[in-house]
Amino acid sequence: MNKLTAPVHFMEVSAERVSLVHCAARFAFWFAVSLSLVALPGRAQTSASQQKTITLEELQQMALQNNPTFRQSAANIQAAEGRKKQSGLYPNPTVGYQGEQIRGGSFHGGEQGVFVQQDIVLGGKLGLNRKIFDQELRQAETEAEEQKVRVVTNLRMSYIQALAAQQTLELRQNLSKLADDAVETSHQLANVGQADAPDTLESEVEAQQAQLAVTMAEQNQQRVWKALAAVVGNPRLPLTKLEGKLEDTPAVNADELVEKIVNESPAVRIAELGVKRAEAALARAKREAIPDLQLRGGMQQNGELLSDGSPVGLQGFADVGVRIPIFNRNQGNIATAKADTERAKREVERVKLVLRERAASVVQNYTFSQIAVERYKNQMIPRAQKAYEMYTKKYQEMAAAYPQVLISQRTLMQLEVSYITALENFATSSLSLRSYLLTDGLEAPSQPGAIDQPVREVNIPFQMGVSPQSW
């Protein structure tokens, strides 16, 4: 590019020698710049009264009604309640027929009748069974609470990402319009000899890049919206303008939240309930060696003839017995239960360490995003805005070359986009820390009694292809 600085003698040209077309081109450019600056996100609010909008509360209500994982959690609770009830039921009695020494003919002998048999469970084993499955029920209830946190957090995170995509698209569209206006202005200046071919070509390249950026922003908005609609439970939810501001995210104390995650997370409570369940199973295994009492009794008709020729008639019988635990004292199951208890205790420690490990990257992202947001908002963007306005004014006064205006314009737009990205990362990181790192709202809740996956997925809030270094 040439003419990066205006010649001194050109600044001394009188107004009478400037053509009307030249003045018109300058005015058109300045007017387009002014309109574009006014339209930038964060500088003024565009009229939303003509567009249908949707709020976070409305989306959250839809998710609570439609997300299928809530019904899965409810089914898991019902299943746990059923197992708890079944484990405490007494064994059914046995009713049957019994016959001995059955003979026919002239002997008329034999004994025939009915009996009732019942096992009496001793050692409090039924109560211990209920304690085991009571812990499973509490696990299922805690899992349902955890799942609600997961869904709500996932929805809010998707909402933040969709809101950022919406604002980015608006910014890209404004930038594309500004670039198109710059192309038109460049052509007008070239017609009056105030812009060279390289200036015109560069403005055209800038416009094409801006159009491509709009297309990418549109595709990203569609992707993020589809993810949000899936969490809501309505994949056909039409793309709608969102209400809200990314700037409304409150600052948090990351270190305090990490300790809260480690000590109060539903994942930790589920693991601790797993310890109680394992201890109850161990207590139950130790009681298995206590034998159950086996009772059996009934009535039968004895057909054997007495000395006077009449049959013995109706008579009763009763049996009482226990199984003596000589060889099998449930040693193997007791050893297994002890191992399961030890494993459950170590599981609590593992879950806490996993949470600390996962929280470390989120805290790092949160801290960096917080710093980035502050610097973009209070330092870089105001300086870039001022530089852009100064270059534009100098160009209007014919004291600066047109490419300098384009460079300052591009710098300002890139900072605006990076600012939105920083706000998105700051908001999602803060939300993840405040929600115990539970962000996967479409993962199925764990089955009662199964090993819980405390951190099935953590959505590290970096957009695809975006890293702190690129900000």
Phi, psi and omega per residue, in radians:
M1 nan 2.569 3.085
N2 -2.056 -3.140 3.134
K3 1.022 0.713 3.091
L4 -1.205 -0.402 3.020
T5 -2.265 2.460 -3.110
A6 -1.347 2.387 3.072
P7 -1.062 2.573 -3.079
V8 -1.114 -0.707 -3.080
H9 -1.176 -0.439 3.112
F10 -1.199 -0.513 3.122
M11 -1.220 -0.308 -3.106
E12 -1.662 0.109 -3.135
V13 -1.167 2.389 -3.121
S14 -1.320 2.773 -3.098
A15 -1.147 -0.484 -3.120
E16 -1.184 -0.419 -3.097
R17 -1.554 -0.129 3.104
V18 -1.476 2.221 -3.071
S19 -1.243 2.737 3.104
L20 -1.117 -0.618 3.117
V21 -1.124 -0.700 3.109
H22 -1.064 -0.840 3.133
C23 -1.070 -0.712 3.137
A24 -1.117 -0.686 3.127
A25 -1.132 -0.763 3.100
R26 -1.062 -0.765 -3.133
F27 -1.115 -0.724 3.137
A28 -1.087 -0.730 3.127
F29 -1.108 -0.839 -3.131
W30 -1.082 -0.696 3.126
F31 -1.139 -0.723 3.123
A32 -1.127 -0.716 3.118
V33 -1.079 -0.760 -3.124
S34 -1.081 -0.785 3.131
L35 -1.109 -0.702 -3.109
S36 -1.179 -0.676 3.110
L37 -1.104 -0.675 3.132
V38 -1.152 -0.564 -3.065
A39 -1.445 -0.120 -3.096
L40 -1.102 2.452 3.076
P41 -1.064 2.450 3.129
G42 1.553 -0.248 3.113
R43 -1.665 -0.631 3.095
A44 -2.763 2.604 -3.110
Q45 -1.546 2.244 3.059
T46 -1.346 2.732 -3.104
S47 -1.199 2.110 -3.134
A48 -1.850 0.038 -3.084
S49 -1.176 -0.411 -3.100
Q50 -1.546 -0.095 -3.121
Q51 -2.002 2.502 3.052
K52 -1.308 2.329 -3.106
T53 -2.151 2.896 3.112
I54 -2.433 2.500 -3.075
T55 -1.780 2.891 3.088
L56 -1.104 -0.670 3.142
E57 -1.096 -0.698 3.115
E58 -1.142 -0.747 3.113
L59 -1.134 -0.680 3.139
Q60 -1.134 -0.702 3.106
Q61 -1.099 -0.695 3.102
M62 -1.113 -0.710 -3.131
A63 -1.149 -0.717 3.139
L64 -1.119 -0.451 3.137
Q65 -1.559 -0.568 -2.936
N66 -1.921 -0.376 -3.076
N67 -1.129 2.160 -3.034
P68 -1.209 -0.324 -3.100
T69 -1.184 -0.405 3.086
F70 -1.170 -0.702 3.094
R71 -1.188 -0.598 3.069
Q72 -1.117 -0.730 3.107
S73 -1.096 -0.738 3.113
A74 -1.107 -0.689 3.112
A75 -1.149 -0.662 3.098
N76 -1.099 -0.680 3.102
I77 -1.130 -0.776 3.113
Q78 -1.076 -0.708 3.125
A79 -1.130 -0.709 3.122
A80 -1.155 -0.698 3.075
E81 -1.075 -0.701 3.121
G82 -1.126 -0.738 3.121
R83 -1.162 -0.665 3.103
K84 -1.100 -0.760 3.127
K85 -1.118 -0.765 -3.085
Q86 -1.164 -0.639 -3.071
S87 -1.178 -0.382 -3.116
G88 -1.726 0.028 -3.124
L89 -1.320 2.512 3.126
Y90 -1.300 2.577 3.121
P91 -1.139 2.536 -3.122
N92 -1.232 2.571 3.058
P93 -1.313 2.830 3.101
T94 -1.981 2.258 3.091
V95 -2.067 2.314 -3.091
G96 -2.724 -3.106 3.124
Y97 -1.887 2.484 3.109
Q98 -2.331 2.328 3.100
G99 -2.411 2.421 -3.140
E100 -2.431 2.507 3.052
Q101 0.874 0.804 -3.112
I102 -1.325 2.120 -3.133
R103 -2.325 2.706 3.116
G104 -2.079 -2.782 3.107
G105 1.229 -2.515 -3.055
S106 -1.406 -0.197 -3.101
F107 -1.332 -0.576 3.131
H108 0.888 0.643 -3.102
G109 -1.638 -3.028 3.070
G110 1.834 2.756 3.137
E111 -2.222 2.175 -3.118
Q112 -2.382 2.440 3.141
G113 -3.078 -2.920 -3.128
V114 -2.107 2.747 3.123
F115 -2.458 2.817 3.052
V116 -2.239 2.269 -3.124
Q117 -2.152 2.375 -3.122
Q118 -2.466 2.323 3.044
D119 -1.642 2.245 3.107
I120 -1.743 1.976 -3.103
V121 -1.352 2.156 -3.116
L122 -1.942 2.956 3.065
G123 1.416 0.169 3.140
G124 1.165 0.458 -3.077
K125 -1.177 -0.582 3.123
L126 -1.174 -0.695 3.087
G127 -1.116 -0.659 3.101
L128 -1.207 -0.594 3.045
N129 -1.044 -0.770 -3.139
R130 -1.120 -0.601 3.118
K131 -1.142 -0.681 3.113
I132 -1.045 -0.881 -3.056
F133 -1.390 -0.291 2.999
D134 -1.176 -0.645 3.068
Q135 -1.161 -0.647 3.064
E136 -1.099 -0.697 3.120
L137 -1.108 -0.757 3.118
R138 -1.142 -0.615 3.051
Q139 -1.089 -0.754 3.139
A140 -1.123 -0.685 3.117
E141 -1.164 -0.724 3.102
T142 -1.171 -0.653 3.083
E143 -1.087 -0.637 3.097
A144 -1.154 -0.710 3.062
E145 -1.096 -0.747 3.119
E146 -1.085 -0.708 -3.118
Q147 -1.130 -0.629 3.089
K148 -1.109 -0.719 3.091
V149 -1.096 -0.731 3.137
R150 -1.047 -0.843 -3.075
V151 -1.149 -0.825 -3.114
V152 -1.112 -0.725 3.123
T153 -1.156 -0.771 3.117
N154 -1.043 -0.719 3.119
L155 -1.120 -0.811 -3.119
R156 -1.131 -0.652 3.105
M157 -1.168 -0.737 3.083
S158 -1.123 -0.619 3.091
Y159 -1.112 -0.760 3.116
I160 -1.084 -0.778 3.138
Q161 -1.138 -0.680 3.106
A162 -1.191 -0.664 3.109
L163 -1.144 -0.703 3.091
A164 -1.140 -0.715 3.106
A165 -1.115 -0.660 3.109
Q166 -1.117 -0.810 -3.139
Q167 -1.189 -0.642 3.097
T168 -1.116 -0.724 3.111
L169 -1.090 -0.759 3.114
E170 -1.060 -0.723 3.124
L171 -1.155 -0.752 3.118
R172 -1.098 -0.690 3.119
Q173 -1.127 -0.717 3.094
N174 -1.122 -0.709 3.114
L175 -1.134 -0.696 3.117
S176 -1.125 -0.703 3.110
K177 -1.131 -0.713 3.113
L178 -1.117 -0.695 3.115
A179 -1.152 -0.699 3.090
D180 -1.103 -0.728 3.093
D181 -1.103 -0.632 3.127
A182 -1.162 -0.637 3.083
V183 -1.096 -0.807 3.134
E184 -1.081 -0.749 3.120
T185 -1.122 -0.711 3.122
S186 -1.064 -0.712 3.111
H187 -1.124 -0.705 3.123
Q188 -1.130 -0.726 3.110
L189 -1.160 -0.642 3.110
A190 -1.121 -0.611 3.141
N191 -1.136 -0.483 -3.133
V192 -1.822 0.178 3.068
G193 1.416 0.267 -3.116
Q194 -1.770 0.041 3.079
A195 -2.538 2.427 3.135
D196 -1.580 2.991 -3.136
A197 -1.045 -0.718 3.111
P198 -1.053 -0.641 3.099
D199 -1.098 -0.752 3.141
T200 -1.134 -0.771 -3.140
L201 -1.098 -0.713 3.141
E202 -1.140 -0.689 3.106
S203 -1.128 -0.621 3.107
E204 -1.188 -0.690 3.091
V205 -1.111 -0.745 3.095
E206 -1.009 -0.735 -3.131
A207 -1.144 -0.725 3.131
Q208 -1.161 -0.703 3.076
Q209 -1.093 -0.690 3.121
A210 -1.129 -0.697 3.101
Q211 -1.130 -0.715 3.093
L212 -1.125 -0.666 3.103
A213 -1.120 -0.628 3.069
V214 -1.097 -0.774 3.130
T215 -1.065 -0.768 3.113
M216 -1.116 -0.694 3.117
A217 -1.135 -0.657 3.104
E218 -1.135 -0.766 3.125
Q219 -1.126 -0.704 3.108
N220 -1.123 -0.687 3.104
Q221 -1.104 -0.711 3.109
Q222 -1.113 -0.744 -3.136
R223 -1.085 -0.842 -3.106
V224 -1.137 -0.665 -3.138
W225 -1.157 -0.683 3.114
K226 -1.103 -0.679 3.085
A227 -1.124 -0.724 3.106
L228 -1.112 -0.754 -3.139
A229 -1.105 -0.611 3.115
A230 -1.150 -0.750 3.120
V231 -1.133 -0.661 3.106
V232 -1.104 -0.485 -3.093
G233 1.630 0.233 3.131
N234 -2.321 1.487 -3.069
P235 -1.121 -0.264 3.126
R236 -1.674 0.227 3.122
L237 -1.086 2.094 -3.092
P238 -1.214 2.620 3.111
L239 -1.078 2.159 -3.062
T240 -2.319 2.566 3.113
K241 -1.168 2.355 -3.099
L242 -1.668 2.535 3.013
E243 -1.656 2.620 3.093
G244 2.232 2.994 -3.137
K245 -2.364 2.393 3.078
L246 -1.187 -0.439 -3.091
E247 -1.250 -0.132 -3.065
D248 -1.436 0.012 -3.102
T249 -1.202 2.185 -3.140
P250 -1.390 2.651 3.045
A251 -1.348 2.617 -3.114
V252 -2.310 2.879 3.027
N253 -1.606 1.817 -3.019
A254 -1.100 -0.735 -3.101
D255 -1.111 -0.742 3.102
E256 -1.108 -0.672 -3.137
L257 -1.181 -0.623 3.095
V258 -1.078 -0.768 3.115
E259 -1.135 -0.628 3.089
K260 -1.152 -0.688 3.108
I261 -1.068 -0.808 -3.065
V262 -1.175 -0.606 -3.028
N263 -1.702 -0.440 -3.012
E264 -2.128 0.021 -3.099
S265 -1.088 2.482 3.047
P266 -0.992 -0.544 3.108
A267 -1.093 -0.688 3.107
V268 -1.194 -0.728 3.131
R269 -1.110 -0.660 3.098
I270 -1.121 -0.724 3.108
A271 -1.128 -0.686 3.117
E272 -1.161 -0.650 3.043
L273 -1.147 -0.520 3.052
G274 -1.115 -0.604 3.066
V275 -1.137 -0.795 3.134
K276 -1.100 -0.665 3.103
R277 -1.126 -0.758 3.133
A278 -1.118 -0.681 3.110
E279 -1.161 -0.664 3.083
A280 -1.154 -0.669 3.104
A281 -1.158 -0.614 3.093
L282 -1.164 -0.752 3.109
A283 -1.091 -0.668 3.118
R284 -1.173 -0.684 -3.131
A285 -1.139 -0.623 3.133
K286 -1.198 -0.509 -3.141
R287 -1.427 -0.183 -3.080
E288 -1.108 -0.469 -3.125
A289 -1.214 -0.337 3.077
I290 -1.270 2.061 -3.041
P291 -1.285 2.654 3.045
D292 -1.489 2.622 3.134
L293 -1.514 2.255 -3.112
Q294 -1.893 2.008 -3.137
L295 -1.937 2.434 3.124
R296 -2.582 2.272 3.131
G297 -2.706 2.829 -3.141
G298 -3.107 -3.040 3.118
M299 -2.208 2.510 3.117
Q300 -2.550 2.751 -3.137
Q301 -1.741 2.101 -3.128
N302 -1.695 2.054 -3.097
G303 -1.592 0.072 -3.127
E304 -1.182 2.410 -3.054
L305 -1.484 2.422 3.055
L306 -1.462 -3.115 -3.100
S307 -1.145 -0.472 3.134
D308 -1.535 0.093 3.099
G309 1.540 -0.043 3.117
S310 -1.638 2.618 3.139
P311 -1.237 2.757 3.122
V312 -1.075 -0.727 3.112
G313 1.630 -2.681 -3.028
L314 -1.341 2.375 3.097
Q315 -2.582 2.735 -3.115
G316 -1.910 2.886 3.086
F317 -2.607 2.791 -3.131
A318 -2.671 2.470 3.086
D319 -2.260 2.426 3.048
V320 -2.330 2.317 -3.119
G321 -2.730 2.808 3.042
V322 -2.378 2.709 3.089
R323 -1.638 2.082 -3.052
I324 -1.420 2.108 -3.109
P325 -1.389 1.318 -3.137
I326 -1.586 -0.911 -3.082
F327 -1.650 -0.711 -3.091
N328 -1.893 1.812 3.077
R329 -1.944 0.412 3.110
N330 1.127 0.546 -3.082
Q331 -1.057 -0.753 -3.096
G332 -1.127 -0.772 3.141
N333 -1.182 -0.590 3.082
I334 -1.125 -0.765 3.111
A335 -1.085 -0.704 3.108
T336 -1.115 -0.738 -3.138
A337 -1.130 -0.653 3.086
K338 -1.114 -0.748 3.113
A339 -1.112 -0.700 3.115
D340 -1.120 -0.647 3.105
T341 -1.131 -0.761 3.111
E342 -1.106 -0.722 3.124
R343 -1.113 -0.716 3.141
A344 -1.102 -0.667 3.103
K345 -1.142 -0.726 3.108
R346 -1.197 -0.458 3.114
E347 -1.133 -0.657 3.094
V348 -1.064 -0.775 3.120
E349 -1.112 -0.734 -3.129
R350 -1.092 -0.764 -3.128
V351 -1.068 -0.746 3.136
K352 -1.113 -0.688 3.114
L353 -1.186 -0.690 3.098
V354 -1.077 -0.744 3.123
L355 -1.096 -0.710 3.089
R356 -1.116 -0.719 -3.139
E357 -1.098 -0.818 -3.123
R358 -1.206 -0.591 -3.114
A359 -1.212 -0.478 -3.074
A360 -1.045 -0.796 -3.129
S361 -1.205 -0.610 3.121
V362 -1.196 -0.708 3.107
V363 -1.111 -0.731 3.107
Q364 -1.053 -0.792 3.131
N365 -1.143 -0.676 3.127
Y366 -1.119 -0.808 -3.112
T367 -1.103 -0.802 3.125
F368 -1.115 -0.743 -3.135
S369 -1.096 -0.698 3.126
Q370 -1.069 -0.764 3.110
I371 -1.139 -0.744 -3.117
A372 -1.104 -0.758 3.140
V373 -1.048 -0.782 -3.117
E374 -1.103 -0.745 -3.096
R375 -1.265 -0.688 3.087
Y376 -1.074 -0.804 -3.031
K377 -1.237 -0.773 -2.977
N378 -1.755 -0.268 -3.067
Q379 -2.174 -1.119 -2.967
M380 -1.206 -0.882 -3.094
I381 -1.126 -0.790 3.080
P382 -1.022 -0.687 3.118
R383 -1.176 -0.766 3.115
A384 -1.126 -0.656 3.098
Q385 -1.094 -0.768 -3.137
K386 -1.163 -0.725 3.119
A387 -1.092 -0.714 3.123
Y388 -1.095 -0.799 -3.139
E389 -1.129 -0.659 3.135
M390 -1.184 -0.747 3.100
Y391 -1.119 -0.690 3.128
T392 -1.116 -0.733 3.124
K393 -1.139 -0.738 3.113
K394 -1.111 -0.697 3.124
Y395 -1.151 -0.652 3.090
Q396 -1.092 -0.592 3.116
E397 -1.562 0.124 3.119
M398 1.106 0.578 3.104
A399 -1.889 0.003 3.131
A400 -2.509 2.658 -3.140
A401 -1.412 2.698 -3.101
Y402 -1.081 -0.686 3.115
P403 -1.003 -0.561 3.110
Q404 -1.120 -0.621 3.076
V405 -1.126 -0.737 -3.140
L406 -1.115 -0.733 -3.124
I407 -1.123 -0.800 3.135
S408 -1.145 -0.612 3.092
Q409 -1.124 -0.818 -3.139
R410 -1.100 -0.713 3.117
T411 -1.056 -0.773 3.133
L412 -1.098 -0.751 -3.122
M413 -1.154 -0.714 3.119
Q414 -1.109 -0.662 3.093
L415 -1.163 -0.659 3.105
E416 -1.098 -0.765 3.113
V417 -1.135 -0.763 3.117
S418 -1.114 -0.592 3.106
Y419 -1.121 -0.751 3.091
I420 -1.090 -0.748 3.114
T421 -1.081 -0.732 3.108
A422 -1.113 -0.708 3.088
L423 -1.086 -0.729 3.127
E424 -1.084 -0.829 3.141
N425 -1.140 -0.666 3.105
F426 -1.112 -0.772 -3.107
A427 -1.187 -0.780 -3.118
T428 -1.210 -0.645 3.103
S429 -1.146 -0.770 3.111
S430 -1.070 -0.772 3.135
L431 -1.103 -0.729 3.138
S432 -1.087 -0.727 3.127
L433 -1.189 -0.662 -3.130
R434 -1.308 -0.213 -3.083
S435 -2.021 0.478 3.064
Y436 1.053 0.446 -3.137
L437 1.159 0.301 -3.109
L438 -1.648 1.776 -3.006
T439 -2.261 0.029 -3.053
D440 -1.788 1.537 -3.014
G441 -1.369 -0.111 3.141
L442 -1.934 0.067 3.023
E443 -1.350 2.385 -3.108
A444 -1.181 2.415 3.066
P445 -1.131 2.604 -3.108
S446 -1.161 2.587 3.089
Q447 -1.229 2.549 3.095
P448 -1.031 2.319 3.141
G449 1.511 -0.280 3.107
A450 -1.444 2.914 3.116
I451 -1.270 2.135 -3.137
D452 -1.306 2.496 3.013
Q453 -1.710 1.637 -2.953
P454 -1.133 -0.572 3.139
V455 -2.251 1.301 -3.081
R456 -1.155 -0.616 -3.138
E457 -2.811 2.352 3.039
V458 -2.113 2.054 -3.139
N459 -1.384 1.590 3.083
I460 -1.074 2.094 -2.942
P461 -1.363 1.087 2.941
F462 -1.992 2.330 3.080
Q463 -1.256 2.781 3.122
M464 -1.056 2.203 3.086
G465 1.397 0.124 -3.108
V466 -2.051 2.285 3.085
S467 -2.386 2.867 3.141
P468 -0.980 -0.577 -3.110
Q469 -1.146 -0.505 -3.100
S470 -1.429 -0.138 3.122
W471 -1.322 nan nan
